[in-house]
Amino acid sequence: MKKMFFVLSVCAGMGVSVAADVTGPAEFAPGERVSFVGDSITHGGGFVAYLTLFHNLRHPGDGARVINSGISGGTLAQALRRFDNDIMRDRPDRVFVMMGMNDIRRPFWSQAVPDEKNAGIRAEAITAYGTNLTALVGRFFRAGVKTVLMTPTPYDQYAVISNRPVLAACNDPGLSSCAEIVRKTADEKGLAIVDLHRPLTELLKRGKSGAPYCHDRIHPGAVGNLIVAAEILKAMRIQAEFS
């Protein structure tokens, strides 16, 4: 049968490359219920759909179920509030958690150098992010649910987009600080991790106006979601070529 290439081979031509992480998550197991917990970036469904399609093509009929538990405007604090009656309602065996874009309170990161008020609000948001992430991880642990942490996808503060004013500090140091908290939490708790923030930020920095990853600075488009899915598959050490 003629060889067929899927997500990773498509993204390779865009220069997306990340070394395998020893703490990367395992591939979806037969019969496993896997829930992706996040905000509108997850809720939009793009990368979740790509992962589902890839798995079903590779392992048809194995019974694994991929659940989209993202919600537009979502934060870690909100995930804690909807833990019992929403997230756990689907009885996941494993969750992938990606939050940050709303947790940092984006409007307060418009200035590269903040005034005293904005600096205080930023500090409070980052502190709350760490506290809420630890609390959410603890709830999954007590519920017996395996947990994978994902660093947040970046905000594009680098491209020139005429109709999208830029928040000059939203990604760096904003979301970059959240990503560091995720890495530290995963290391301290011994959790698997998918680091999306670092490679995708590098991709955005190399891009130009109209870069295909994202057109509104926040939400990955079709190509962007393909890249996100590719990074998750890489973290799983899945060979994307199959015949």
DOKOL-844388 format. One record per residue (C-alpha): residue in three letters; x, y, z; residue number from 1; chain. Coordinates in steps of 0.5 Angstrom, whole numbers, plus 500, padded with zeros to 3 digits. Layout:
DOKOL-844388
R:loke:px:py:pz:rovo:drenlo
R:ala:X:Y:Z:NUM:A
...
END
This chain:
DOKOL-844388
R:loke:px:py:pz:rovo:drenlo
R:met:500:500:500:1:A
R:lys:503:507:498:2:A
R:lys:505:510:504:3:A
R:met:501:516:507:4:A
R:phe:503:521:512:5:A
R:phe:499:525:517:6:A
R:val:500:531:522:7:A
R:leu:507:531:523:8:A
R:ser:510:530:516:9:A
R:val:505:536:514:10:A
R:cys:508:541:520:11:A
R:ala:515:539:518:12:A
R:gly:515:543:512:13:A
R:met:514:549:517:14:A
R:gly:520:548:521:15:A
R:val:516:545:527:16:A
R:ser:521:541:531:17:A
R:val:522:539:538:18:A
R:ala:526:534:542:19:A
R:ala:522:528:545:20:A
R:asp:521:529:552:21:A
R:val:522:523:557:22:A
R:thr:516:526:561:23:A
R:gly:512:526:555:24:A
R:pro:505:522:555:25:A
R:ala:503:515:553:26:A
R:glu:499:514:547:27:A
R:phe:491:513:548:28:A
R:ala:490:506:550:29:A
R:pro:485:501:548:30:A
R:gly:478:503:551:31:A
R:glu:481:509:555:32:A
R:arg:477:515:556:33:A
R:val:481:522:555:34:A
R:ser:479:529:556:35:A
R:phe:482:535:554:36:A
R:val:480:540:559:37:A
R:gly:481:548:557:38:A
R:asp:479:554:554:39:A
R:ser:476:557:547:40:A
R:ile:483:554:544:41:A
R:thr:481:547:546:42:A
R:his:473:548:546:43:A
R:gly:474:550:538:44:A
R:gly:476:543:537:45:A
R:gly:481:543:532:46:A
R:phe:487:540:535:47:A
R:val:482:535:539:48:A
R:ala:479:533:532:49:A
R:tyr:486:532:529:50:A
R:leu:488:527:534:51:A
R:thr:482:523:534:52:A
R:leu:482:522:527:53:A
R:phe:489:520:527:54:A
R:his:488:515:533:55:A
R:asn:482:512:529:56:A
R:leu:486:512:523:57:A
R:arg:492:508:526:58:A
R:his:487:504:531:59:A
R:pro:480:503:528:60:A
R:gly:475:500:533:61:A
R:asp:480:500:539:62:A
R:gly:475:503:543:63:A
R:ala:479:509:546:64:A
R:arg:474:516:546:65:A
R:val:477:523:546:66:A
R:ile:473:528:550:67:A
R:asn:473:535:549:68:A
R:ser:472:539:555:69:A
R:gly:474:546:553:70:A
R:ile:470:552:554:71:A
R:ser:470:558:552:72:A
R:gly:473:563:557:73:A
R:gly:475:558:561:74:A
R:thr:480:559:567:75:A
R:leu:483:554:572:76:A
R:ala:478:557:577:77:A
R:gln:472:556:573:78:A
R:ala:475:548:572:79:A
R:leu:475:547:579:80:A
R:arg:468:550:580:81:A
R:arg:465:545:574:82:A
R:phe:470:539:576:83:A
R:asp:464:535:579:84:A
R:asn:458:537:575:85:A
R:asp:462:537:568:86:A
R:ile:469:535:567:87:A
R:met:468:528:572:88:A
R:arg:461:527:569:89:A
R:asp:465:524:563:90:A
R:arg:468:519:567:91:A
R:pro:475:520:564:92:A
R:asp:481:516:565:93:A
R:arg:486:521:563:94:A
R:val:486:529:562:95:A
R:phe:490:533:558:96:A
R:val:490:540:562:97:A
R:met:491:547:558:98:A
R:met:490:553:561:99:A
R:gly:493:560:561:100:A
R:met:490:565:556:101:A
R:asn:484:567:560:102:A
R:asp:488:566:567:103:A
R:ile:493:572:566:104:A
R:arg:487:577:565:105:A
R:arg:490:579:558:106:A
R:pro:488:587:558:107:A
R:phe:493:588:563:108:A
R:trp:499:586:559:109:A
R:ser:498:591:554:110:A
R:gln:504:595:556:111:A
R:ala:511:593:556:112:A
R:val:513:596:562:113:A
R:pro:507:596:567:114:A
R:asp:505:602:572:115:A
R:glu:504:600:579:116:A
R:lys:497:598:579:117:A
R:asn:498:593:572:118:A
R:ala:504:590:575:119:A
R:gly:500:588:582:120:A
R:ile:494:585:578:121:A
R:arg:499:581:573:122:A
R:ala:503:579:580:123:A
R:glu:496:577:583:124:A
R:ala:494:573:576:125:A
R:ile:500:569:576:126:A
R:thr:500:567:583:127:A
R:ala:493:565:582:128:A
R:tyr:495:561:576:129:A
R:gly:500:557:580:130:A
R:thr:495:556:586:131:A
R:asn:489:554:582:132:A
R:leu:493:549:578:133:A
R:thr:496:545:584:134:A
R:ala:489:545:586:135:A
R:leu:486:542:580:136:A
R:val:492:537:579:137:A
R:gly:490:535:587:138:A
R:arg:483:534:585:139:A
R:phe:484:529:579:140:A
R:phe:489:526:584:141:A
R:arg:484:524:589:142:A
R:ala:479:522:584:143:A
R:gly:484:517:581:144:A
R:val:485:520:574:145:A
R:lys:491:521:570:146:A
R:thr:493:528:569:147:A
R:val:498:531:563:148:A
R:leu:499:538:563:149:A
R:met:500:542:557:150:A
R:thr:504:549:557:151:A
R:pro:499:554:554:152:A
R:thr:499:556:547:153:A
R:pro:502:563:546:154:A
R:tyr:499:569:544:155:A
R:asp:502:572:538:156:A
R:gln:505:579:540:157:A
R:tyr:510:579:535:158:A
R:ala:506:579:528:159:A
R:val:504:586:525:160:A
R:ile:496:585:524:161:A
R:ser:493:591:522:162:A
R:asn:486:590:525:163:A
R:arg:489:587:531:164:A
R:pro:492:591:537:165:A
R:val:498:588:540:166:A
R:leu:498:587:548:167:A
R:ala:506:588:548:168:A
R:ala:507:583:554:169:A
R:cys:502:578:554:170:A
R:asn:506:572:551:171:A
R:asp:513:574:554:172:A
R:pro:513:575:560:173:A
R:gly:505:573:561:174:A
R:leu:504:566:558:175:A
R:ser:511:565:559:176:A
R:ser:511:565:566:177:A
R:cys:505:561:566:178:A
R:ala:508:556:562:179:A
R:glu:514:556:567:180:A
R:ile:509:554:573:181:A
R:val:506:548:568:182:A
R:arg:513:545:567:183:A
R:lys:515:546:575:184:A
R:thr:508:543:577:185:A
R:ala:509:537:572:186:A
R:asp:516:536:575:187:A
R:glu:514:537:582:188:A
R:lys:508:532:582:189:A
R:gly:512:527:577:190:A
R:leu:506:528:571:191:A
R:ala:507:528:564:192:A
R:ile:508:534:560:193:A
R:val:507:537:553:194:A
R:asp:511:543:552:195:A
R:leu:507:547:547:196:A
R:his:509:554:549:197:A
R:arg:516:554:547:198:A
R:pro:516:551:540:199:A
R:leu:510:555:538:200:A
R:thr:513:561:541:201:A
R:glu:519:560:537:202:A
R:leu:515:559:531:203:A
R:leu:511:566:532:204:A
R:lys:518:569:533:205:A
R:arg:520:567:526:206:A
R:gly:513:568:522:207:A
R:lys:511:575:519:208:A
R:ser:505:579:518:209:A
R:gly:499:574:516:210:A
R:ala:503:568:519:211:A
R:pro:499:561:518:212:A
R:tyr:499:559:525:213:A
R:cys:494:564:528:214:A
R:his:490:570:525:215:A
R:asp:487:574:531:216:A
R:arg:493:573:536:217:A
R:ile:490:568:540:218:A
R:his:486:562:537:219:A
R:pro:490:557:532:220:A
R:gly:487:557:526:221:A
R:ala:486:550:521:222:A
R:val:494:550:520:223:A
R:gly:495:552:528:224:A
R:asn:491:547:530:225:A
R:leu:495:542:526:226:A
R:ile:501:544:529:227:A
R:val:498:543:536:228:A
R:ala:496:536:534:229:A
R:ala:503:535:531:230:A
R:glu:507:537:538:231:A
R:ile:502:533:542:232:A
R:leu:504:527:538:233:A
R:lys:511:528:538:234:A
R:ala:511:528:546:235:A
R:met:507:522:545:236:A
R:arg:513:519:541:237:A
R:ile:508:517:536:238:A
R:gln:511:516:529:239:A
R:ala:506:519:524:240:A
R:glu:508:515:518:241:A
R:phe:504:509:517:242:A
R:ser:503:505:511:243:A
END
